[in-house]
């Protein structure tokens, strides 16, 4: 199984396991990389991720107290 996964990584990195080039380091190329990108896009769309976001509501925020017993409020 390890060899299978490593070969897939090599397929997306022009035969190497790692590409240190800036801008390409975290992106693959080729058919398998395109397939993963498409799957990710579809999953995000299905789950409603990556779309417009509601503005941040800070009404419930309160400034934490200073002192050593801050963590005790959790219990």
PDB file of N, H, CA, C and O in Angstrom:
ATOM      1  N   UNK A   1       0.833  -1.200   0.000  1.00  0.00           N
ATOM      2  CA  UNK A   1       0.000   0.000   0.000  1.00  0.00           C
ATOM      3  C   UNK A   1       0.872   1.256   0.000  1.00  0.00           C
ATOM      4  O   UNK A   1       0.546   2.244  -0.658  1.00  0.00           O
ATOM      5  N   UNK A   2       1.971   1.213   0.735  1.00  0.00           N
ATOM      6  H   UNK A   2       2.236   0.410   1.269  1.00  0.00           H
ATOM      7  CA  UNK A   2       2.867   2.367   0.797  1.00  0.00           C
ATOM      8  C   UNK A   2       3.420   2.693  -0.595  1.00  0.00           C
ATOM      9  O   UNK A   2       3.443   3.855  -1.000  1.00  0.00           O
ATOM     10  N   UNK A   3       3.858   1.681  -1.311  1.00  0.00           N
ATOM     11  H   UNK A   3       3.839   0.737  -0.982  1.00  0.00           H
ATOM     12  CA  UNK A   3       4.418   1.900  -2.644  1.00  0.00           C
ATOM     13  C   UNK A   3       3.372   2.493  -3.588  1.00  0.00           C
ATOM     14  O   UNK A   3       3.696   3.342  -4.419  1.00  0.00           O
ATOM     15  N   UNK A   4       2.132   2.055  -3.463  1.00  0.00           N
ATOM     16  H   UNK A   4       1.868   1.366  -2.788  1.00  0.00           H
ATOM     17  CA  UNK A   4       1.050   2.580  -4.294  1.00  0.00           C
ATOM     18  C   UNK A   4       0.871   4.079  -4.058  1.00  0.00           C
ATOM     19  O   UNK A   4       0.780   4.860  -5.005  1.00  0.00           O
ATOM     20  N   UNK A   5       0.823   4.470  -2.787  1.00  0.00           N
ATOM     21  H   UNK A   5       0.897   3.836  -2.018  1.00  0.00           H
ATOM     22  CA  UNK A   5       0.633   5.889  -2.445  1.00  0.00           C
ATOM     23  C   UNK A   5       1.833   6.711  -2.894  1.00  0.00           C
ATOM     24  O   UNK A   5       1.665   7.796  -3.451  1.00  0.00           O
ATOM     25  N   UNK A   6       3.037   6.212  -2.661  1.00  0.00           N
ATOM     26  H   UNK A   6       3.174   5.330  -2.209  1.00  0.00           H
ATOM     27  CA  UNK A   6       4.230   6.950  -3.071  1.00  0.00           C
ATOM     28  C   UNK A   6       4.287   7.106  -4.591  1.00  0.00           C
ATOM     29  O   UNK A   6       4.724   8.146  -5.085  1.00  0.00           O
ATOM     30  N   UNK A   7       3.861   6.111  -5.323  1.00  0.00           N
ATOM     31  H   UNK A   7       3.505   5.266  -4.921  1.00  0.00           H
ATOM     32  CA  UNK A   7       3.830   6.234  -6.782  1.00  0.00           C
ATOM     33  C   UNK A   7       2.807   7.270  -7.236  1.00  0.00           C
ATOM     34  O   UNK A   7       3.042   7.982  -8.212  1.00  0.00           O
ATOM     35  N   UNK A   8       1.674   7.363  -6.539  1.00  0.00           N
ATOM     36  H   UNK A   8       1.483   6.785  -5.746  1.00  0.00           H
ATOM     37  CA  UNK A   8       0.699   8.406  -6.863  1.00  0.00           C
ATOM     38  C   UNK A   8       1.284   9.790  -6.615  1.00  0.00           C
ATOM     39  O   UNK A   8       1.066  10.712  -7.401  1.00  0.00           O
ATOM     40  N   UNK A   9       2.024   9.934  -5.523  1.00  0.00           N
ATOM     41  H   UNK A   9       2.201   9.186  -4.884  1.00  0.00           H
ATOM     42  CA  UNK A   9       2.668  11.220  -5.235  1.00  0.00           C
ATOM     43  C   UNK A   9       3.693  11.529  -6.321  1.00  0.00           C
ATOM     44  O   UNK A   9       3.776  12.664  -6.791  1.00  0.00           O
ATOM     45  N   UNK A  10       4.463  10.543  -6.716  1.00  0.00           N
ATOM     46  H   UNK A  10       4.396   9.621  -6.335  1.00  0.00           H
ATOM     47  CA  UNK A  10       5.450  10.755  -7.788  1.00  0.00           C
ATOM     48  C   UNK A  10       4.762  11.163  -9.091  1.00  0.00           C
ATOM     49  O   UNK A  10       5.280  11.993  -9.837  1.00  0.00           O
ATOM     50  N   UNK A  11       3.609  10.584  -9.356  1.00  0.00           N
ATOM     51  H   UNK A  11       3.189   9.909  -8.750  1.00  0.00           H
ATOM     52  CA  UNK A  11       2.874  10.941 -10.572  1.00  0.00           C
ATOM     53  C   UNK A  11       2.464  12.410 -10.584  1.00  0.00           C
ATOM     54  O   UNK A  11       2.372  13.020 -11.650  1.00  0.00           O
ATOM     55  N   UNK A  12       2.222  12.972  -9.425  1.00  0.00           N
ATOM     56  H   UNK A  12       2.297  12.477  -8.559  1.00  0.00           H
ATOM     57  CA  UNK A  12       1.816  14.374  -9.355  1.00  0.00           C
ATOM     58  C   UNK A  12       3.004  15.323  -9.220  1.00  0.00           C
ATOM     59  O   UNK A  12       2.818  16.540  -9.249  1.00  0.00           O
ATOM     60  N   UNK A  13       4.210  14.798  -9.075  1.00  0.00           N
ATOM     61  H   UNK A  13       4.361  13.810  -9.052  1.00  0.00           H
ATOM     62  CA  UNK A  13       5.414  15.620  -8.874  1.00  0.00           C
ATOM     63  C   UNK A  13       6.485  15.360  -9.937  1.00  0.00           C
ATOM     64  O   UNK A  13       7.676  15.515  -9.667  1.00  0.00           O
ATOM     65  N   UNK A  14       6.075  14.976 -11.115  1.00  0.00           N
ATOM     66  H   UNK A  14       5.108  14.850 -11.334  1.00  0.00           H
ATOM     67  CA  UNK A  14       7.022  14.738 -12.216  1.00  0.00           C
ATOM     68  C   UNK A  14       8.080  13.708 -11.832  1.00  0.00           C
ATOM     69  O   UNK A  14       9.258  13.875 -12.149  1.00  0.00           O
ATOM     70  N   UNK A  15       7.663  12.650 -11.154  1.00  0.00           N
ATOM     71  H   UNK A  15       6.706  12.515 -10.896  1.00  0.00           H
ATOM     72  CA  UNK A  15       8.572  11.557 -10.826  1.00  0.00           C
ATOM     73  C   UNK A  15       9.304  11.688  -9.504  1.00  0.00           C
ATOM     74  O   UNK A  15      10.024  10.770  -9.112  1.00  0.00           O
ATOM     75  N   UNK A  16       9.143  12.793  -8.814  1.00  0.00           N
ATOM     76  H   UNK A  16       8.558  13.539  -9.133  1.00  0.00           H
ATOM     77  CA  UNK A  16       9.834  12.982  -7.531  1.00  0.00           C
ATOM     78  C   UNK A  16       8.824  12.960  -6.391  1.00  0.00           C
ATOM     79  O   UNK A  16       7.627  13.164  -6.595  1.00  0.00           O
ATOM     80  N   UNK A  17       9.326  12.712  -5.196  1.00  0.00           N
ATOM     81  H   UNK A  17      10.299  12.546  -5.030  1.00  0.00           H
ATOM     82  CA  UNK A  17       8.444  12.719  -4.025  1.00  0.00           C
ATOM     83  C   UNK A  17       8.220  14.126  -3.490  1.00  0.00           C
ATOM     84  O   UNK A  17       7.229  14.378  -2.805  1.00  0.00           O
ATOM     85  N   UNK A  18       9.131  15.045  -3.796  1.00  0.00           N
ATOM     86  H   UNK A  18       9.936  14.840  -4.353  1.00  0.00           H
ATOM     87  CA  UNK A  18       9.038  16.386  -3.234  1.00  0.00           C
ATOM     88  C   UNK A  18       9.522  17.396  -4.257  1.00  0.00           C
ATOM     89  O   UNK A  18      10.506  17.153  -4.956  1.00  0.00           O
ATOM     90  N   UNK A  19       8.850  18.504  -4.348  1.00  0.00           N
ATOM     91  H   UNK A  19       8.050  18.701  -3.781  1.00  0.00           H
ATOM     92  CA  UNK A  19       9.260  19.594  -5.230  1.00  0.00           C
ATOM     93  C   UNK A  19       9.404  20.836  -4.367  1.00  0.00           C
ATOM     94  O   UNK A  19       8.411  21.368  -3.871  1.00  0.00           O
ATOM     95  N   UNK A  20      10.627  21.298  -4.186  1.00  0.00           N
ATOM     96  H   UNK A  20      11.434  20.866  -4.589  1.00  0.00           H
ATOM     97  CA  UNK A  20      10.904  22.421  -3.291  1.00  0.00           C
ATOM     98  C   UNK A  20      10.679  23.770  -3.963  1.00  0.00           C
ATOM     99  O   UNK A  20      10.866  24.805  -3.324  1.00  0.00           O
ATOM    100  N   UNK A  21      10.288  23.785  -5.213  1.00  0.00           N
ATOM    101  H   UNK A  21      10.135  22.943  -5.731  1.00  0.00           H
ATOM    102  CA  UNK A  21      10.091  25.046  -5.928  1.00  0.00           C
ATOM    103  C   UNK A  21       8.935  25.834  -5.318  1.00  0.00           C
ATOM    104  O   UNK A  21       7.849  25.299  -5.097  1.00  0.00           O
ATOM    105  N   UNK A  22       9.188  27.113  -5.052  1.00  0.00           N
ATOM    106  H   UNK A  22      10.071  27.547  -5.232  1.00  0.00           H
ATOM    107  CA  UNK A  22       8.164  27.961  -4.476  1.00  0.00           C
ATOM    108  C   UNK A  22       7.004  28.084  -5.455  1.00  0.00           C
ATOM    109  O   UNK A  22       7.210  28.286  -6.652  1.00  0.00           O
ATOM    110  N   UNK A  23       5.790  27.961  -4.941  1.00  0.00           N
ATOM    111  H   UNK A  23       5.623  27.797  -3.969  1.00  0.00           H
ATOM    112  CA  UNK A  23       4.605  28.064  -5.779  1.00  0.00           C
ATOM    113  C   UNK A  23       4.133  26.735  -6.336  1.00  0.00           C
ATOM    114  O   UNK A  23       2.972  26.604  -6.723  1.00  0.00           O
ATOM    115  N   UNK A  24       5.010  25.755  -6.383  1.00  0.00           N
ATOM    116  H   UNK A  24       5.953  25.862  -6.069  1.00  0.00           H
ATOM    117  CA  UNK A  24       4.625  24.422  -6.845  1.00  0.00           C
ATOM    118  C   UNK A  24       4.714  23.394  -5.743  1.00  0.00           C
ATOM    119  O   UNK A  24       4.297  22.249  -5.918  1.00  0.00           O
ATOM    120  N   UNK A  25       5.248  23.788  -4.627  1.00  0.00           N
ATOM    121  H   UNK A  25       5.588  24.718  -4.485  1.00  0.00           H
ATOM    122  CA  UNK A  25       5.522  22.850  -3.544  1.00  0.00           C
ATOM    123  C   UNK A  25       4.262  22.139  -3.048  1.00  0.00           C
ATOM    124  O   UNK A  25       4.316  20.942  -2.765  1.00  0.00           O
ATOM    125  N   UNK A  26       3.159  22.824  -2.937  1.00  0.00           N
ATOM    126  H   UNK A  26       3.116  23.796  -3.167  1.00  0.00           H
ATOM    127  CA  UNK A  26       1.959  22.217  -2.370  1.00  0.00           C
ATOM    128  C   UNK A  26       0.894  21.946  -3.422  1.00  0.00           C
ATOM    129  O   UNK A  26      -0.276  21.764  -3.087  1.00  0.00           O
ATOM    130  N   UNK A  27       1.284  21.920  -4.678  1.00  0.00           N
ATOM    131  H   UNK A  27       2.235  22.068  -4.951  1.00  0.00           H
ATOM    132  CA  UNK A  27       0.342  21.649  -5.757  1.00  0.00           C
ATOM    133  C   UNK A  27       0.938  20.580  -6.658  1.00  0.00           C
ATOM    134  O   UNK A  27       2.126  20.598  -6.979  1.00  0.00           O
ATOM    135  N   UNK A  28       0.095  19.666  -7.049  1.00  0.00           N
ATOM    136  H   UNK A  28      -0.870  19.652  -6.788  1.00  0.00           H
ATOM    137  CA  UNK A  28       0.535  18.637  -7.970  1.00  0.00           C
ATOM    138  C   UNK A  28       0.101  18.961  -9.381  1.00  0.00           C
ATOM    139  O   UNK A  28      -0.669  19.894  -9.610  1.00  0.00           O
ATOM    140  N   UNK A  29       0.598  18.188 -10.320  1.00  0.00           N
ATOM    141  H   UNK A  29       1.223  17.430 -10.134  1.00  0.00           H
ATOM    142  CA  UNK A  29       0.210  18.341 -11.712  1.00  0.00           C
ATOM    143  C   UNK A  29      -0.153  16.969 -12.257  1.00  0.00           C
ATOM    144  O   UNK A  29       0.200  15.943 -11.676  1.00  0.00           O
ATOM    145  N   UNK A  30      -0.840  16.962 -13.344  1.00  0.00           N
ATOM    146  H   UNK A  30      -1.128  17.795 -13.816  1.00  0.00           H
ATOM    147  CA  UNK A  30      -1.169  15.705 -13.994  1.00  0.00           C
ATOM    148  C   UNK A  30      -2.603  15.286 -13.762  1.00  0.00           C
ATOM    149  O   UNK A  30      -3.391  15.992 -13.133  1.00  0.00           O
ATOM    150  N   UNK A  31      -2.917  14.113 -14.290  1.00  0.00           N
ATOM    151  H   UNK A  31      -2.277  13.540 -14.801  1.00  0.00           H
ATOM    152  CA  UNK A  31      -4.281  13.600 -14.273  1.00  0.00           C
ATOM    153  C   UNK A  31      -4.774  13.350 -12.847  1.00  0.00           C
ATOM    154  O   UNK A  31      -5.889  13.738 -12.499  1.00  0.00           O
ATOM    155  N   UNK A  32      -3.950  12.706 -12.028  1.00  0.00           N
ATOM    156  H   UNK A  32      -3.044  12.391 -12.311  1.00  0.00           H
ATOM    157  CA  UNK A  32      -4.389  12.382 -10.670  1.00  0.00           C
ATOM    158  C   UNK A  32      -4.585  13.640  -9.831  1.00  0.00           C
ATOM    159  O   UNK A  32      -5.538  13.720  -9.057  1.00  0.00           O
ATOM    160  N   UNK A  33      -3.703  14.616  -9.972  1.00  0.00           N
ATOM    161  H   UNK A  33      -2.928  14.550 -10.601  1.00  0.00           H
ATOM    162  CA  UNK A  33      -3.854  15.872  -9.235  1.00  0.00           C
ATOM    163  C   UNK A  33      -5.123  16.599  -9.667  1.00  0.00           C
ATOM    164  O   UNK A  33      -5.829  17.172  -8.838  1.00  0.00           O
ATOM    165  N   UNK A  34      -5.409  16.573 -10.963  1.00  0.00           N
ATOM    166  H   UNK A  34      -4.835  16.108 -11.637  1.00  0.00           H
ATOM    167  CA  UNK A  34      -6.642  17.197 -11.452  1.00  0.00           C
ATOM    168  C   UNK A  34      -7.878  16.493 -10.903  1.00  0.00           C
ATOM    169  O   UNK A  34      -8.865  17.140 -10.555  1.00  0.00           O
ATOM    170  N   UNK A  35      -7.818  15.169 -10.828  1.00  0.00           N
ATOM    171  H   UNK A  35      -7.015  14.643 -11.111  1.00  0.00           H
ATOM    172  CA  UNK A  35      -8.933  14.398 -10.273  1.00  0.00           C
ATOM    173  C   UNK A  35      -9.179  14.764  -8.805  1.00  0.00           C
ATOM    174  O   UNK A  35     -10.324  14.951  -8.393  1.00  0.00           O
ATOM    175  N   UNK A  36      -8.109  14.863  -8.025  1.00  0.00           N
ATOM    176  H   UNK A  36      -7.179  14.711  -8.360  1.00  0.00           H
ATOM    177  CA  UNK A  36      -8.251  15.233  -6.613  1.00  0.00           C
ATOM    178  C   UNK A  36      -8.805  16.650  -6.468  1.00  0.00           C
ATOM    179  O   UNK A  36      -9.646  16.906  -5.606  1.00  0.00           O
ATOM    180  N   UNK A  37      -8.340  17.557  -7.300  1.00  0.00           N
ATOM    181  H   UNK A  37      -7.657  17.350  -8.001  1.00  0.00           H
ATOM    182  CA  UNK A  37      -8.836  18.937  -7.237  1.00  0.00           C
ATOM    183  C   UNK A  37     -10.325  18.982  -7.551  1.00  0.00           C
ATOM    184  O   UNK A  37     -11.082  19.692  -6.889  1.00  0.00           O
ATOM    185  N   UNK A  38     -10.744  18.231  -8.551  1.00  0.00           N
ATOM    186  H   UNK A  38     -10.129  17.654  -9.090  1.00  0.00           H
ATOM    187  CA  UNK A  38     -12.165  18.199  -8.915  1.00  0.00           C
ATOM    188  C   UNK A  38     -13.008  17.594  -7.798  1.00  0.00           C
ATOM    189  O   UNK A  38     -14.082  18.103  -7.480  1.00  0.00           O
ATOM    190  N   UNK A  39     -12.523  16.513  -7.207  1.00  0.00           N
ATOM    191  H   UNK A  39     -11.650  16.099  -7.466  1.00  0.00           H
ATOM    192  CA  UNK A  39     -13.248  15.895  -6.080  1.00  0.00           C
ATOM    193  C   UNK A  39     -13.381  16.864  -4.919  1.00  0.00           C
ATOM    194  O   UNK A  39     -14.436  16.946  -4.289  1.00  0.00           O
ATOM    195  N   UNK A  40     -12.309  17.601  -4.635  1.00  0.00           N
ATOM    196  H   UNK A  40     -11.453  17.535  -5.147  1.00  0.00           H
ATOM    197  CA  UNK A  40     -12.334  18.568  -3.541  1.00  0.00           C
ATOM    198  C   UNK A  40     -13.345  19.674  -3.823  1.00  0.00           C
ATOM    199  O   UNK A  40     -14.109  20.062  -2.939  1.00  0.00           O
ATOM    200  N   UNK A  41     -13.350  20.182  -5.057  1.00  0.00           N
ATOM    201  H   UNK A  41     -12.730  19.867  -5.775  1.00  0.00           H
ATOM    202  CA  UNK A  41     -14.316  21.227  -5.423  1.00  0.00           C
ATOM    203  C   UNK A  41     -15.749  20.737  -5.263  1.00  0.00           C
ATOM    204  O   UNK A  41     -16.597  21.451  -4.728  1.00  0.00           O
ATOM    205  N   UNK A  42     -16.019  19.523  -5.724  1.00  0.00           N
ATOM    206  H   UNK A  42     -15.331  18.943  -6.159  1.00  0.00           H
ATOM    207  CA  UNK A  42     -17.369  18.975  -5.614  1.00  0.00           C
ATOM    208  C   UNK A  42     -17.785  18.781  -4.159  1.00  0.00           C
ATOM    209  O   UNK A  42     -18.925  19.064  -3.793  1.00  0.00           O
ATOM    210  N   UNK A  43     -16.856  18.295  -3.326  1.00  0.00           N
ATOM    211  H   UNK A  43     -15.929  18.065  -3.624  1.00  0.00           H
ATOM    212  CA  UNK A  43     -17.166  18.093  -1.909  1.00  0.00           C
ATOM    213  C   UNK A  43     -17.448  19.432  -1.225  1.00  0.00           C
ATOM    214  O   UNK A  43     -18.370  19.535  -0.416  1.00  0.00           O
ATOM    215  N   UNK A  44     -16.658  20.455  -1.549  1.00  0.00           N
ATOM    216  H   UNK A  44     -15.909  20.371  -2.206  1.00  0.00           H
ATOM    217  CA  UNK A  44     -16.886  21.778  -0.957  1.00  0.00           C
ATOM    218  C   UNK A  44     -18.241  22.320  -1.377  1.00  0.00           C
ATOM    219  O   UNK A  44     -18.965  22.885  -0.558  1.00  0.00           O
ATOM    220  N   UNK A  45     -18.585  22.154  -2.629  1.00  0.00           N
ATOM    221  H   UNK A  45     -17.996  21.694  -3.294  1.00  0.00           H
ATOM    222  CA  UNK A  45     -19.882  22.638  -3.108  1.00  0.00           C
ATOM    223  C   UNK A  45     -21.016  21.879  -2.428  1.00  0.00           C
ATOM    224  O   UNK A  45     -22.012  22.477  -2.021  1.00  0.00           O
ATOM    225  N   UNK A  46     -20.864  20.554  -2.303  1.00  0.00           N
ATOM    226  H   UNK A  46     -20.055  20.068  -2.633  1.00  0.00           H
ATOM    227  CA  UNK A  46     -21.904  19.744  -1.679  1.00  0.00           C
ATOM    228  C   UNK A  46     -22.102  20.121  -0.203  1.00  0.00           C
ATOM    229  O   UNK A  46     -23.226  20.103   0.298  1.00  0.00           O
ATOM    230  N   UNK A  47     -21.025  20.457   0.475  1.00  0.00           N
ATOM    231  H   UNK A  47     -20.112  20.472   0.068  1.00  0.00           H
ATOM    232  CA  UNK A  47     -21.089  20.789   1.902  1.00  0.00           C
ATOM    233  C   UNK A  47     -21.320  22.269   2.166  1.00  0.00           C
ATOM    234  O   UNK A  47     -21.442  22.681   3.319  1.00  0.00           O
ATOM    235  N   UNK A  48     -21.381  23.066   1.116  1.00  0.00           N
ATOM    236  H   UNK A  48     -21.281  22.731   0.179  1.00  0.00           H
ATOM    237  CA  UNK A  48     -21.632  24.495   1.284  1.00  0.00           C
ATOM    238  C   UNK A  48     -20.430  25.270   1.786  1.00  0.00           C
ATOM    239  O   UNK A  48     -20.587  26.294   2.451  1.00  0.00           O
ATOM    240  N   UNK A  49     -19.238  24.799   1.480  1.00  0.00           N
ATOM    241  H   UNK A  49     -19.110  23.967   0.940  1.00  0.00           H
ATOM    242  CA  UNK A  49     -18.016  25.476   1.922  1.00  0.00           C
ATOM    243  C   UNK A  49     -17.459  26.337   0.803  1.00  0.00           C
ATOM    244  O   UNK A  49     -17.648  26.032  -0.375  1.00  0.00           O
ATOM    245  N   UNK A  50     -16.776  27.406   1.166  1.00  0.00           N
ATOM    246  H   UNK A  50     -16.622  27.653   2.123  1.00  0.00           H
ATOM    247  CA  UNK A  50     -16.103  28.235   0.202  1.00  0.00           C
ATOM    248  C   UNK A  50     -16.987  29.291  -0.447  1.00  0.00           C
ATOM    249  O   UNK A  50     -16.513  30.051  -1.292  1.00  0.00           O
ATOM    250  N   UNK A  51     -18.233  29.353  -0.080  1.00  0.00           N
ATOM    251  H   UNK A  51     -18.618  28.736   0.607  1.00  0.00           H
ATOM    252  CA  UNK A  51     -19.123  30.362  -0.639  1.00  0.00           C
ATOM    253  C   UNK A  51     -19.052  31.644   0.161  1.00  0.00           C
ATOM    254  O   UNK A  51     -18.162  31.820   0.993  1.00  0.00           O
ATOM    255  N   UNK A  52     -19.991  32.536  -0.090  1.00  0.00           N
ATOM    256  H   UNK A  52     -20.714  32.393  -0.765  1.00  0.00           H
ATOM    257  CA  UNK A  52     -20.006  33.781   0.687  1.00  0.00           C
ATOM    258  C   UNK A  52     -20.246  33.500   2.172  1.00  0.00           C
ATOM    259  O   UNK A  52     -21.034  32.627   2.537  1.00  0.00           O
ATOM    260  N   UNK A  53     -19.565  34.243   2.996  1.00  0.00           N
ATOM    261  H   UNK A  53     -18.925  34.951   2.700  1.00  0.00           H
ATOM    262  CA  UNK A  53     -19.681  34.049   4.439  1.00  0.00           C
ATOM    263  C   UNK A  53     -20.484  35.176   5.058  1.00  0.00           C
ATOM    264  O   UNK A  53     -20.486  36.306   4.570  1.00  0.00           O
ATOM    265  N   UNK A  54     -21.164  34.845   6.142  1.00  0.00           N
ATOM    266  H   UNK A  54     -21.162  33.927   6.539  1.00  0.00           H
ATOM    267  CA  UNK A  54     -21.888  35.868   6.902  1.00  0.00           C
ATOM    268  C   UNK A  54     -20.878  36.721   7.650  1.00  0.00           C
ATOM    269  O   UNK A  54     -19.809  36.229   8.011  1.00  0.00           O
ATOM    270  N   UNK A  55     -21.190  37.980   7.889  1.00  0.00           N
ATOM    271  H   UNK A  55     -22.058  38.380   7.596  1.00  0.00           H
ATOM    272  CA  UNK A  55     -20.267  38.820   8.651  1.00  0.00           C
ATOM    273  C   UNK A  55     -20.076  38.264  10.065  1.00  0.00           C
ATOM    274  O   UNK A  55     -20.982  37.658  10.637  1.00  0.00           O
ATOM    275  N   UNK A  56     -18.916  38.476  10.596  1.00  0.00           N
ATOM    276  H   UNK A  56     -18.180  38.968  10.131  1.00  0.00           H
ATOM    277  CA  UNK A  56     -18.580  37.987  11.926  1.00  0.00           C
ATOM    278  C   UNK A  56     -19.401  38.721  12.980  1.00  0.00           C
ATOM    279  O   UNK A  56     -19.435  39.951  13.013  1.00  0.00           O
ATOM    280  N   UNK A  57     -20.062  37.948  13.840  1.00  0.00           N
ATOM    281  H   UNK A  57     -20.035  36.949  13.813  1.00  0.00           H
ATOM    282  CA  UNK A  57     -20.863  38.525  14.921  1.00  0.00           C
ATOM    283  C   UNK A  57     -20.042  38.484  16.205  1.00  0.00           C
ATOM    284  O   UNK A  57     -19.752  37.407  16.727  1.00  0.00           O
ATOM    285  N   UNK A  58     -19.673  39.642  16.707  1.00  0.00           N
ATOM    286  H   UNK A  58     -19.908  40.516  16.283  1.00  0.00           H
ATOM    287  CA  UNK A  58     -18.841  39.699  17.912  1.00  0.00           C
ATOM    288  C   UNK A  58     -19.653  40.074  19.147  1.00  0.00           C
ATOM    289  O   UNK A  58     -19.075  40.441  20.169  1.00  0.00           O
ATOM    290  N   UNK A  59     -20.972  39.991  19.076  1.00  0.00           N
ATOM    291  H   UNK A  59     -21.442  39.692  18.246  1.00  0.00           H
ATOM    292  CA  UNK A  59     -21.823  40.395  20.194  1.00  0.00           C
ATOM    293  C   UNK A  59     -21.604  39.520  21.427  1.00  0.00           C
ATOM    294  O   UNK A  59     -21.735  40.006  22.550  1.00  0.00           O
ATOM    295  N   UNK A  60     -21.274  38.251  21.241  1.00  0.00           N
ATOM    296  H   UNK A  60     -21.167  37.857  20.328  1.00  0.00           H
ATOM    297  CA  UNK A  60     -21.106  37.344  22.377  1.00  0.00           C
ATOM    298  C   UNK A  60     -19.690  37.372  22.948  1.00  0.00           C
ATOM    299  O   UNK A  60     -19.424  36.718  23.956  1.00  0.00           O
ATOM    300  N   UNK A  61     -18.788  38.107  22.332  1.00  0.00           N
ATOM    301  H   UNK A  61     -19.004  38.638  21.512  1.00  0.00           H
ATOM    302  CA  UNK A  61     -17.412  38.155  22.800  1.00  0.00           C
ATOM    303  C   UNK A  61     -17.316  38.988  24.068  1.00  0.00           C
ATOM    304  O   UNK A  61     -17.924  40.052  24.180  1.00  0.00           O
ATOM    305  N   UNK A  62     -16.548  38.487  25.013  1.00  0.00           N
ATOM    306  H   UNK A  62     -16.054  37.622  24.923  1.00  0.00           H
ATOM    307  CA  UNK A  62     -16.251  39.271  26.209  1.00  0.00           C
ATOM    308  C   UNK A  62     -14.753  39.213  26.459  1.00  0.00           C
ATOM    309  O   UNK A  62     -14.120  38.183  26.227  1.00  0.00           O
ATOM    310  N   UNK A  63     -14.197  40.295  26.922  1.00  0.00           N
ATOM    311  H   UNK A  63     -14.712  41.131  27.110  1.00  0.00           H
ATOM    312  CA  UNK A  63     -12.769  40.365  27.188  1.00  0.00           C
ATOM    313  C   UNK A  63     -12.458  39.464  28.370  1.00  0.00           C
ATOM    314  O   UNK A  63     -13.101  39.586  29.413  1.00  0.00           O
ATOM    315  N   UNK A  64     -11.490  38.561  28.241  1.00  0.00           N
ATOM    316  H   UNK A  64     -10.968  38.461  27.394  1.00  0.00           H
ATOM    317  CA  UNK A  64     -11.168  37.665  29.350  1.00  0.00           C
ATOM    318  C   UNK A  64     -10.597  38.431  30.539  1.00  0.00           C
ATOM    319  O   UNK A  64      -9.917  39.448  30.395  1.00  0.00           O
ATOM    320  N   UNK A  65     -10.901  37.899  31.712  1.00  0.00           N
ATOM    321  H   UNK A  65     -11.453  37.074  31.829  1.00  0.00           H
ATOM    322  CA  UNK A  65     -10.330  38.484  32.921  1.00  0.00           C
ATOM    323  C   UNK A  65      -8.852  38.163  32.972  1.00  0.00           C
ATOM    324  O   UNK A  65      -8.409  37.138  32.454  1.00  0.00           O
ATOM    325  N   UNK A  66      -8.102  39.032  33.588  1.00  0.00           N
ATOM    326  H   UNK A  66      -8.461  39.865  34.008  1.00  0.00           H
ATOM    327  CA  UNK A  66      -6.688  38.720  33.779  1.00  0.00           C
ATOM    328  C   UNK A  66      -6.533  38.049  35.131  1.00  0.00           C
ATOM    329  O   UNK A  66      -7.266  38.345  36.074  1.00  0.00           O
ATOM    330  N   UNK A  67      -5.601  37.170  35.213  1.00  0.00           N
ATOM    331  H   UNK A  67      -5.005  36.930  34.447  1.00  0.00           H
ATOM    332  CA  UNK A  67      -5.377  36.459  36.464  1.00  0.00           C
ATOM    333  C   UNK A  67      -5.089  34.993  36.203  1.00  0.00           C
ATOM    334  O   UNK A  67      -5.201  34.504  35.079  1.00  0.00           O
ATOM    335  N   UNK A  68      -4.720  34.312  37.265  1.00  0.00           N
ATOM    336  H   UNK A  68      -4.629  34.710  38.179  1.00  0.00           H
ATOM    337  CA  UNK A  68      -4.307  32.917  37.128  1.00  0.00           C
ATOM    338  C   UNK A  68      -5.492  31.970  37.049  1.00  0.00           C
ATOM    339  O   UNK A  68      -5.324  30.856  36.553  1.00  0.00           O
ATOM    340  N   UNK A  69      -6.662  32.340  37.500  1.00  0.00           N
ATOM    341  H   UNK A  69      -6.799  33.245  37.902  1.00  0.00           H
ATOM    342  CA  UNK A  69      -7.788  31.411  37.589  1.00  0.00           C
ATOM    343  C   UNK A  69      -8.673  31.389  36.357  1.00  0.00           C
ATOM    344  O   UNK A  69      -9.808  30.918  36.427  1.00  0.00           O
ATOM    345  N   UNK A  70      -8.180  31.889  35.226  1.00  0.00           N
ATOM    346  H   UNK A  70      -7.258  32.272  35.170  1.00  0.00           H
ATOM    347  CA  UNK A  70      -9.002  31.939  34.023  1.00  0.00           C
ATOM    348  C   UNK A  70      -9.471  30.550  33.595  1.00  0.00           C
ATOM    349  O   UNK A  70     -10.631  30.380  33.219  1.00  0.00           O
ATOM    350  N   UNK A  71      -8.609  29.585  33.647  1.00  0.00           N
ATOM    351  H   UNK A  71      -7.667  29.723  33.953  1.00  0.00           H
ATOM    352  CA  UNK A  71      -8.938  28.241  33.188  1.00  0.00           C
ATOM    353  C   UNK A  71      -9.966  27.566  34.097  1.00  0.00           C
ATOM    354  O   UNK A  71     -10.674  26.665  33.648  1.00  0.00           O
ATOM    355  N   UNK A  72     -10.060  27.967  35.328  1.00  0.00           N
ATOM    356  H   UNK A  72      -9.485  28.699  35.692  1.00  0.00           H
ATOM    357  CA  UNK A  72     -10.992  27.332  36.255  1.00  0.00           C
ATOM    358  C   UNK A  72     -12.446  27.593  35.862  1.00  0.00           C
ATOM    359  O   UNK A  72     -13.335  26.844  36.267  1.00  0.00           O
ATOM    360  N   UNK A  73     -12.700  28.643  35.081  1.00  0.00           N
ATOM    361  H   UNK A  73     -11.977  29.252  34.752  1.00  0.00           H
ATOM    362  CA  UNK A  73     -14.059  28.909  34.615  1.00  0.00           C
ATOM    363  C   UNK A  73     -14.567  27.803  33.700  1.00  0.00           C
ATOM    364  O   UNK A  73     -15.776  27.661  33.514  1.00  0.00           O
ATOM    365  N   UNK A  74     -13.667  27.028  33.134  1.00  0.00           N
ATOM    366  H   UNK A  74     -12.685  27.144  33.286  1.00  0.00           H
ATOM    367  CA  UNK A  74     -14.086  25.953  32.237  1.00  0.00           C
ATOM    368  C   UNK A  74     -14.713  24.799  33.010  1.00  0.00           C
ATOM    369  O   UNK A  74     -15.477  24.021  32.437  1.00  0.00           O
ATOM    370  N   UNK A  75     -14.413  24.676  34.272  1.00  0.00           N
ATOM    371  H   UNK A  75     -13.793  25.307  34.737  1.00  0.00           H
ATOM    372  CA  UNK A  75     -14.895  23.534  35.062  1.00  0.00           C
ATOM    373  C   UNK A  75     -15.859  24.017  36.052  1.00  0.00           C
ATOM    374  O   UNK A  75     -16.394  23.226  36.829  1.00  0.00           O
TER     375      UNK A  75
END
